[in-house]
């Protein structure tokens, strides 16, 4: 351990000139040490990392929306100001080395991690797969999966508090396989994928927190690297299985007049498009796997976590829940029918609740961009070669939200006067050219799932028991529990 720490310090010293602070600088976050900067503050578990992010956020907001954080010789400008945020997101599209090196080892050059030239090419190819017409074609599957979730939770009704995230995550992953990949449910595959998914997420976070492990040579000698390779081997095998199964399905589909063998419906989803692109040579096998892994990463993990937070907050505020139920009663007239496309726009209060959940508990609270050019903010100029940490969580709690910004109040989304004049103050799915292209899919899935759950069950919870941790995404560490009571729903 001493040799590794000495090597890290030496590495920092050798490149210290590159990290020399120049020009008009924002306040430096407290606790900066010679050579290592704030690297020592990252050490710990996911809960400590989230506490650090929140403390940096408070310091950033106190300093007018910009502060400086250092990891060895590397400068990180931390931004929480809405105007500065949109400047960075619109100017710098290149991802920081955390995506290019650490996360890339997991998901390759997917849309989240790819360098700009690759991202531009792949986004153009894949964007049609996330259009509204494609999302609408999945509604039947999403309704069916929501009913399965309602049924699976039936055994837990009136049984007291239970951890519900795993139930929602399994349902979301199943839905992902059925829609984006057009594959039948396979519980062994689902459970195996979730197990290794959680493990690799933990490993990547631990590497991030230990700055000396950022060096590939030093990291290659660690036990954590061995654990990573074992977990990745299993995840890649599962991804390859998904791809090969889908190829077989597409081959069968071609011999059945274009009808999906597994769904009995005609729709072209995510995997159809990327496999067609691979047939034309536009995507390699490595590209396909990268997009599959990225889709699973973004398609079920963030969505299921947001729904879990939504259930906790809904269960903590009975008045909000009853207002949601009243809206559902009005739209569905007390019936248990499927959620149709026309219903989604009528679920105005449900939409407001989801936005407020995303504001207070953003699944991806941190975005990091590499500055490939000088970027002029309102009060500072960030030099090329630096990094910018965009704190989504801080942006969503900026003072422009008013004195009640720390409160869960969905009504703010229905009152124009309550919303910030600056529309960039909220970014549930990021903004700019590298914003999440899966937003229509995610929002539709969450609305359909919660509409079914709330028509059948009354939720009880206590959000003050939530303890959070940062493991790439914002995840619950403790206290993410709900209890269910039955409601009486008239059938169609």
N, C-alpha and C positions, 0 to 999 in steps of 0.2 A: 504493500500500500504506500509506503514511504517513497519508493522509487517512482511510482505512478504520479504521486502528488508533486514530487520534485520535477518530473518531466513536464507536467502541466505548467508549473511556475516558470520553468525555463522557456517553454514555448511562448508563454505570455511575454516574457522579458525580451525575447528575440524580435517580437513584432510590436513592441510597445510604441515605437515611433509612429506606426500606422494608426494607433489608437489615441494619439495625442489630441487633447481637446483644443479646439481653435474657435475663434469668432464669438458671436453672440449666442450664448448657450442658455437653455432653460435650467431651472434649479435641478441639482443632482439629488436623486433619492437618497435619504440618509443611510449611513452605514457603509459607504463605499471605502474599500480597503486598497492600499497600494498594490499594484500589479493584478490582483485577482478581481478587483472591483466589487461587485455584489454577488459573485459566484457562490459564496458560502451561504447566502440566504436561500438558495434553491434546494439545499440538501434537506431531505425529510421525506415524508409520505405525501400522498395526494391531498390530504386535508391541510397539511402545512403549506403546500404549494398554493392552494386556493386562498388560504389566509394571507399569504404574501401578496397575491394578486389583488386582493381587496384592499390591503394596506397601501400598495402602490397606487391603486385607483383613487383612494382618498387623498393621497398626496398630490396626485395629478390634478384632480378636481380643485383642490385648494390652491394650486399654482396656476390656475387659469386654463387648464386643459392640456398642458404639456409638461412632461418631466423627463429626466435623463436617467437611464439605468445602464450599468456596465457589466459585461461578462468578460473578464480579462481585458484584452485590448479592444474588444468590440463595443461600439456604442449603440444603444437601443433608445430611440426617442419614443416615449410612451405618450399616446395621443388619446384624449377623451372628448375633445371639442368637436362639435358637429361639422363646422365649416372646414376645419383642418382635416377631419376624417375624410370628407368627400374629395378634398384636394389630393390626398395620398391615394385613395382608392381609384381615382380617375387618372392619376399620373404614373403610378408604379404598379405594374402588373406582375412583376417577378416575385416568386415566393422566396422566403428566407431559407437558409440552409437546413432548418429543422424539417421543412417539407422535402427539400431536395435530397437530403442525406438520410435523416433518421426515419421520417415517415415513408420516404420513397422505398426503403428496404421492404416495407410491407405492401404498399399498394402500387409501386412502380410509377410510371408516368400517367396516372389517371388525371382526370380533370382538376382535382384538388391540388396535386403536387407537380404537375408537368411544367417544364420551362415554357416560356411564352410562345415560341414558335410551334411547339408540339401542341400546346393547349389550343391555340387558334385553329389548327388543322382539325383536331379531334372534336372541338366544340361545334364547328361547322357541320361535321358529319353526324354528330349525335343529337344536336338540338331538336330536330324533328321528332325524336323518340319521346320527348317530354312535353309535346304540345298538348293543348287542352282536349283536342279530339281523341288523342291516344289515352289521356287520363280518363276521359268520359267512358271509353270502352272498357275500363277496368271496374266500373262501379258495381257491376253484378258480383264480381269476385270479392270486392271490398265489403259489400253488404253481407255476403255469405260468411266471410271471415269474422266480421263483427259479431254475427250471431253465434258463431262457434265460441268466441271469447266470452260472450254473455253466458252461454251454456256452461262453459268450463268453470266459471266463477260461481255457479249455482251452489256448489257444495260448500262454499265459504260464507254464504249468506247467514247472518245472525250468529256467526262463530267468533266475533271479535276481530281485533286488528290483525292484518297480515301484510306481508310485503308483496306488492302487486306488480312491481316492475318486471319481474321475470315472466309473468303471465302475459303482459302487454308486449314484451320484447319477442316472445315466441310467436305470438299472433302476427306481429309486424313482419318478422322474418318469413313466416309462412306466406303472408300476403305478397312479400317481395318476390319469392320464388314463383308464385302463381302468376303474377302480373308482369313484372319487369323481365323475368326469365321464362315465363310460360311453362313452368314445370310443376308437376304434382307435388304435393306435400310428402316429405320423407322425414319422419320424426328423428330417426337416427342421425341423418345429415344435419338437421336443425340443431339438435342438442350438442353434437360434436363441434359444429361451427361456433356456436355461442360460447362453448367452453374455451376453445383456443382463441377466439376473438377477445375475450376478457383477458386472457393471459398475455397476448401480444400487446394489448393496450397498456397493461401494467408495465411490461418490459420497456416499451417505448418511453413511457413517462419517467421511469426510473433513470433511463439513459439521459433524458433531457435534464433531469435534476442534478446529475453529476457531470459537471462541465468537462472534466478530464476525459470522460468517456465519449465526448464529441469527436475526439481524434480517432480515426478509424484504426490506426495501428495499435493504440493503447487499448481500445475497446475490444480488439480481436483476441486479446489475452484474458479476457474476463469470463467468469462463469455465466454472466448475464448474456453475453454474446452466444454462448452455447445454448442457453435456454431459448433465445430468440430464434436461432436456426432450427431448433426442434419444433417450435410452435409454428414457424413459417412453413416448414416442410409439410405439416399437417394441413394448414390452411390452404396452401397451394394445391395440395392433392384434392381437397374439397372443391376448390375453384375449378380445377381441371375437370372434375367429375360433373359439375354443373354445365360447363361448356360442352363436354362430349355428349351429355344427355340431351342438351338442347340441339346439338347438331343432328342427332338421331331423330328427334322430334320434327325438325325442319325437313329432313329427308322424307319422313313419313307424310308430312303435311303436303309436300309437293305431289305425292301420289294419291292424295285424297282431295283433289280439287281446291287446294289452298285453305282447307278448314283445319283449325287447330285440333289435333287428335285429343289433346288433354282438356281443352276448354269447350270444344264444340262451337266456338265463336270465331269470327274473323276479326282479328286485330293484330297489328304489327307493333310489338313492344321493343324494349331496349335491346334484348339479345338478338332479336331478328335483324335489327338494323346493323349492329356491329358485326354479326356473322356475314351478312351480305357485303359489308364493307371489306371484310377480310378476304372474301372470295374474289373481290376486284383488286386486291392487293393494297388497299388503302390502309388496312390495319394488320399488323403482324400478330402472331400468337401471343407474344409478350404484351402487346397493346390490349388485346382482348382480355387477358387475365387482369391487367391493371384496371380496366374499366369495370370488370365484374367486381373486383375487390373494392373499388371506390364506391360502386353502387350499393353494395352491401353495407359498407362503412357508413355512408351518408343516408342510405335509404331506409334502414331500420333502426340504427342505434340512436341517432338524434331524434327521430320521430317518436320512437317509443319512450325515450326519456322525457320528452316534452309532454306527452300524454300522461306519464306518471306524475309529473309535477302538476299538471292540470287537475288530476284527480285529487291530489293532496290539497290544493288551494280551493277547489270547488267544495270539498268536504269540510274545509275550515271556515267557509263563509256560507251559512245556510241561506241567507237572503239572496245571494248570487245564484245558488243552486236552484232555489225555487223560481227565480226569474227565468233561468234557463229552461226549467221544466215547463213553465207556463208557455214559453215560446214553442217548445216541442209539441205541446198539446194543441196549440193553435195551428201549427203547420201540418201536423199529422192527424189531427182530430181524434186523438186518443188511440189511434191504431198502431199496429206493429209492422206496418208495411215498410218496404225498402226505402232508403234515402235516394231520391232521384236527382238528376242534375238540376232541375228547376227548384228543388227544395234548398239547395246549398246557398243560393243568394238570399233566401228568405230567413236563414238562420243568422240574423244580424247580431244578436246578443252572444250567441255561441262564438261567432267570429271575433267579437270584441274580447271575450274571455281568453281565447287562444292568443290574441295579440298581447294581452296584458301578461299572460304567463310567459310568453317569449321575451317580453320586456324585462321582467324581473328575474327570470331564470333562463337566459339564453343558452341553448345546448352547446354552442361553440362561442364561448365568451371572449376568446382571444384570437386575433388574426395578426400574422407577422408578415411584413413585406420587406424585401430587399430593395434598397434605394440604388438604382442603376444610374441615377442622375440627381443633381441638386434639386431639392424640393423646397419651395418657399411657402412657409406657413404664414399665419397672420403676424406673428411676432418673432419667428425664428426661421432660419434657413437650415435645413438638414442636408449635410453634404453627401454626395455620392459615395457609395461604399459603406454607408451606415445601414442600420436596420430600423424599422418602425413597427412598434407594437401598438396595434389598434385595439383598445379595450372596449369591446362591444358592451360589456356589463356596465362600464363607466359611462359610455355614451347614453345608454338607456336609463341612467339615473342622473344625468346631467341636470343642473339647476333649471334649465329651460323647461323641465317637466313640472316645475312649480313646487310648492311647499309639501305636497302630498306624494312626491315622487317615490318615496319608499313604501307607499301603501299599495295594496292590491285593490284597484278600483277600475273594473272593466268599463264603467260608465264614461270614463274619460274619452273613450274611442267613439262615443256617440254624441259627444258635445264638442263641436268645432272649437269653441272658445277655450276648452281645456287642453287642447293639443298644442304642442310647440309650433311656432310659426315656421321654424326650420324643419322641413320634412326629413332631413338627414339625421334627426335625433333618434330615430328608431330604425333598427336594421336587424330584424329577426332572421333574414336569410342573406345577409350581407347586401351590398349595393355595388353598383359599378359593373364593368364588363366581366368581372370574374365572380359575379354573384351566383348563388346556387340555382342551377337550371331545373332542379327537381322540386321547386316550390309548389307548382300546381298539384303535383302528385302528393306531396306531404300534407298540404292543407286539406285536400279532399279526403285523404285517408283519416286524418285526425277528426274531421267533422263527422264523417260517417260513423267511425268507431264510438265517439263520445255520444252521438245522437242515440245509438242503440243502448249503450250502457246506462245513460240517464233516464231513458224511458222505462227501464226495467228495475233499476236500483237507486236507492237513496244512499249517498256516500257520506261517511263521517271520517274526519281526519283532524290532525293538528299540525299545521305547517311550522309552528315554532319548535317542533321536535326535529326538524330537518337539519342534518349536518352534511355539508357538501364537500366534495373533493374534486380536484382537477386531474383527470386521467385522459389527456388529449381533449376530451369533452367534459362538460360539467356534469358530474354524476353524484347521486346520493350516496353518502357513506353510512349514514344512520338515520333512523326516524322516518323513512319513506314507507309509511304504512297507511292503510285505509281499512275501514270496516263497511260492510254492506247490509242494507235492509231492503226487503222487496217492495216494489211498487206494483200496482195492479194495472196491467196494460191490456186494453181490448185488442183482440186479434183482428186481422184484416177482414 
